[in-house]
Amino acid sequence: MDFQAGLAKQLKKAKQLKKTKKWKKALQVYDELLYQLNADASTYLQLQKEYVLKGNVKGAAKIAVNGGIAAPSSMFLRAQRTLIYVAKGDFSKAKRVWRQAPEKETYTQKIIISMCDCLIRVKKPKQAEEALHRGLSLYQNNRALHLAAATFYFNQKDWKQTAYHYKKVESLNVELDSSQCNQFAVALTNRGAYEEAEEVINKGLNRFAPQQDLLEASIFLSAKQKDWKQVHVKSERLLREIHDEQKATKACQATVAVAYFILGHQDKAHRWLQKKQNHLFHKKVLLFNDQKNKVEWHKSNVHPSTLILFFEEGKEYEQLSNQTMNAFMNEQVDMIHVHARDDSFTESPFQQIHSLTQYYANVLAVGYGRGGHTALAYGDRLQCEVIVLNPGWKGRSKDLSNQQNKATILFNSKRKKVDWDLKQMNAYPQSKWFPLRMKGIGQKKDILKHELFESYIRELATSDRELYFEDIRQRYLQMLATECKARGKQEWSRLLQEKAGEGYGNKDLNANQ
């Protein structure tokens, strides 16, 4: 069996192993093939010389061909092959040696691409990247390797490398297909090269019939630029193509919904968020993400009037807040989760959160760890009715004095630092501060569903009687009353109903229900 036939047989074997998802065995075959193909060109030259000296021109020609496969960049082997073809009078093959790019005469790039795929499947991305680098160092202008590298880096969310390899492919006069245009555009968008991304998308849309992936990439581009009106226009075009909002990807549905909420079109926003046969379905929306801030919106399929903002900083609090958020996934409550820093008042996350909060009757802010300080700051600017500070909050003097804020602020009475700051800084003197006698928010899954409400009501019912609920917002008390009634706390529900009516009048209470 000659060299090429042996290679073909081994490649077929590896392909069958990949089909049966035996990735590790396929990798072994590819490793053996590369070992065979990585023989030094001088070895083939020496073998060729021996065949020529013996007068075996046919054997020498076969060695030259095999050497060309193993070391296609060797000018010596290419020259030897040319001489052999000329000596045989086969001028067409002699010309082909120089006309064709040497990469086309090698199996190496095919093996490297297949190896890369297998390594990704067995969760070895670093080795896959090394394989691609090895191939590109041998064949710097190989379009197949550059395309494989672009796809690899796209899946790794390395936008810089993705854009680089797609630009390299374009420089080789290769037309990208629809999915490749989409990946290229997404990479450019995330790199901030908006004009280049728009150009790539338009080229793709002009070259192909309107493709869903390209239309969605165009929507993401406009969303990244905060051009919500263009998101609206482009979503209408997408809808004309797919005829049903639910056929769009979840990320696209969420992005369009955010745009409609910000533009004030709530009905259209909910239409993009609908999910049939699941009344309490929640959709996770990534509103903003950079090195400092990450903002997630968990939007239910219904039209709740209550929004809870969760603020946390540090990985130790992430699980805590996630547990609390999970407790609400089966409730008619929307949530925004902010992985935030204390200095996170950059306009992008704040403006998006502010745009969404105005559609809710009740907005609560809950802080975890140092996120408690951010919860105070956001709760103040967004005029949240209730702000909750978890036991881990470390009170700080910075910006802790606000004469205007009238929110109800719940905090852990065991944190002496919080008490000290409150007394020394006269923080939020117009607000009502209620110490909670509880172990900690988030230690139980249903902590906000159960303990927070109960503790809050217990404090209202048993603490300083001079407060008389005078500055507590009526609609929040009404919400608590409904919650207590649903949980069988009839006495608390009755008390809250009475207090909710005081100072507002039953007529106003009924009108706002």
GIPEVEN-V286227 format. One record per residue. N is the residue number from 1. SS is DSSP state (hx for helix, st for strand, lp for the rest). Layout:
BEGIN
N:SS, N:SS
END
This chain:
BEGIN
1:lp, 2:lp, 3:hx, 4:hx, 5:hx, 6:hx, 7:hx, 8:hx, 9:hx, 10:hx, 11:hx, 12:hx, 13:hx, 14:hx, 15:hx, 16:hx, 17:hx, 18:hx, 19:hx, 20:lp, 21:lp, 22:lp, 23:hx, 24:hx, 25:hx, 26:hx, 27:hx, 28:hx, 29:hx, 30:hx, 31:hx, 32:hx, 33:hx, 34:hx, 35:hx, 36:hx, 37:hx, 38:lp, 39:lp, 40:lp, 41:hx, 42:hx, 43:hx, 44:hx, 45:hx, 46:hx, 47:hx, 48:hx, 49:hx, 50:hx, 51:hx, 52:hx, 53:hx, 54:lp, 55:lp, 56:lp, 57:hx, 58:hx, 59:hx, 60:hx, 61:hx, 62:hx, 63:hx, 64:hx, 65:hx, 66:hx, 67:hx, 68:hx, 69:hx, 70:hx, 71:lp, 72:lp, 73:lp, 74:lp, 75:hx, 76:hx, 77:hx, 78:hx, 79:hx, 80:hx, 81:hx, 82:hx, 83:hx, 84:hx, 85:hx, 86:hx, 87:hx, 88:lp, 89:lp, 90:lp, 91:hx, 92:hx, 93:hx, 94:hx, 95:hx, 96:hx, 97:hx, 98:hx, 99:hx, 100:lp, 101:lp, 102:hx, 103:hx, 104:hx, 105:hx, 106:lp, 107:lp, 108:hx, 109:hx, 110:hx, 111:hx, 112:hx, 113:hx, 114:hx, 115:hx, 116:hx, 117:hx, 118:hx, 119:hx, 120:hx, 121:hx, 122:lp, 123:lp, 124:lp, 125:hx, 126:hx, 127:hx, 128:hx, 129:hx, 130:hx, 131:hx, 132:hx, 133:hx, 134:hx, 135:hx, 136:hx, 137:hx, 138:hx, 139:lp, 140:lp, 141:lp, 142:lp, 143:hx, 144:hx, 145:hx, 146:hx, 147:hx, 148:hx, 149:hx, 150:hx, 151:hx, 152:hx, 153:hx, 154:hx, 155:hx, 156:lp, 157:lp, 158:lp, 159:hx, 160:hx, 161:hx, 162:hx, 163:hx, 164:hx, 165:hx, 166:hx, 167:hx, 168:hx, 169:hx, 170:hx, 171:hx, 172:lp, 173:lp, 174:lp, 175:lp, 176:lp, 177:lp, 178:hx, 179:hx, 180:hx, 181:hx, 182:hx, 183:hx, 184:hx, 185:hx, 186:hx, 187:hx, 188:hx, 189:hx, 190:hx, 191:lp, 192:lp, 193:lp, 194:hx, 195:hx, 196:hx, 197:hx, 198:hx, 199:hx, 200:hx, 201:hx, 202:hx, 203:hx, 204:hx, 205:hx, 206:hx, 207:hx, 208:lp, 209:lp, 210:lp, 211:lp, 212:hx, 213:hx, 214:hx, 215:hx, 216:hx, 217:hx, 218:hx, 219:hx, 220:hx, 221:hx, 222:hx, 223:hx, 224:hx, 225:lp, 226:lp, 227:lp, 228:hx, 229:hx, 230:hx, 231:hx, 232:hx, 233:hx, 234:hx, 235:hx, 236:hx, 237:hx, 238:hx, 239:hx, 240:hx, 241:hx, 242:hx, 243:lp, 244:lp, 245:hx, 246:hx, 247:hx, 248:lp, 249:lp, 250:hx, 251:hx, 252:hx, 253:hx, 254:hx, 255:hx, 256:hx, 257:hx, 258:hx, 259:hx, 260:hx, 261:hx, 262:hx, 263:hx, 264:lp, 265:lp, 266:hx, 267:hx, 268:hx, 269:hx, 270:hx, 271:hx, 272:hx, 273:hx, 274:lp, 275:lp, 276:lp, 277:lp, 278:lp, 279:lp, 280:lp, 281:lp, 282:st, 283:st, 284:st, 285:st, 286:st, 287:st, 288:st, 289:st, 290:lp, 291:lp, 292:lp, 293:lp, 294:st, 295:st, 296:st, 297:st, 298:st, 299:st, 300:st, 301:lp, 302:lp, 303:lp, 304:lp, 305:lp, 306:st, 307:st, 308:st, 309:st, 310:st, 311:st, 312:st, 313:lp, 314:lp, 315:hx, 316:hx, 317:hx, 318:hx, 319:hx, 320:hx, 321:hx, 322:hx, 323:hx, 324:hx, 325:hx, 326:hx, 327:hx, 328:lp, 329:lp, 330:lp, 331:lp, 332:lp, 333:lp, 334:st, 335:st, 336:st, 337:st, 338:st, 339:st, 340:lp, 341:lp, 342:lp, 343:lp, 344:lp, 345:lp, 346:lp, 347:hx, 348:hx, 349:hx, 350:hx, 351:hx, 352:hx, 353:hx, 354:hx, 355:hx, 356:hx, 357:hx, 358:lp, 359:lp, 360:lp, 361:lp, 362:st, 363:st, 364:st, 365:st, 366:st, 367:st, 368:st, 369:lp, 370:lp, 371:hx, 372:hx, 373:hx, 374:hx, 375:hx, 376:hx, 377:hx, 378:hx, 379:hx, 380:hx, 381:hx, 382:lp, 383:lp, 384:lp, 385:lp, 386:st, 387:st, 388:st, 389:st, 390:lp, 391:lp, 392:lp, 393:lp, 394:lp, 395:lp, 396:lp, 397:lp, 398:lp, 399:lp, 400:lp, 401:lp, 402:lp, 403:lp, 404:lp, 405:lp, 406:lp, 407:lp, 408:st, 409:st, 410:st, 411:st, 412:st, 413:lp, 414:lp, 415:lp, 416:hx, 417:hx, 418:hx, 419:hx, 420:hx, 421:hx, 422:hx, 423:hx, 424:hx, 425:hx, 426:lp, 427:lp, 428:lp, 429:lp, 430:lp, 431:lp, 432:st, 433:st, 434:st, 435:st, 436:st, 437:lp, 438:lp, 439:lp, 440:lp, 441:lp, 442:lp, 443:lp, 444:lp, 445:lp, 446:lp, 447:hx, 448:hx, 449:hx, 450:hx, 451:hx, 452:hx, 453:hx, 454:hx, 455:hx, 456:hx, 457:hx, 458:hx, 459:hx, 460:hx, 461:hx, 462:hx, 463:lp, 464:lp, 465:lp, 466:lp, 467:lp, 468:lp, 469:lp, 470:lp, 471:lp, 472:lp, 473:lp, 474:hx, 475:hx, 476:hx, 477:hx, 478:hx, 479:hx, 480:hx, 481:hx, 482:hx, 483:hx, 484:hx, 485:hx, 486:hx, 487:lp, 488:lp, 489:lp, 490:hx, 491:hx, 492:hx, 493:hx, 494:hx, 495:hx, 496:hx, 497:hx, 498:hx, 499:hx, 500:hx, 501:hx, 502:lp, 503:lp, 504:lp, 505:lp, 506:hx, 507:hx, 508:hx, 509:hx, 510:hx, 511:hx, 512:hx, 513:lp
END
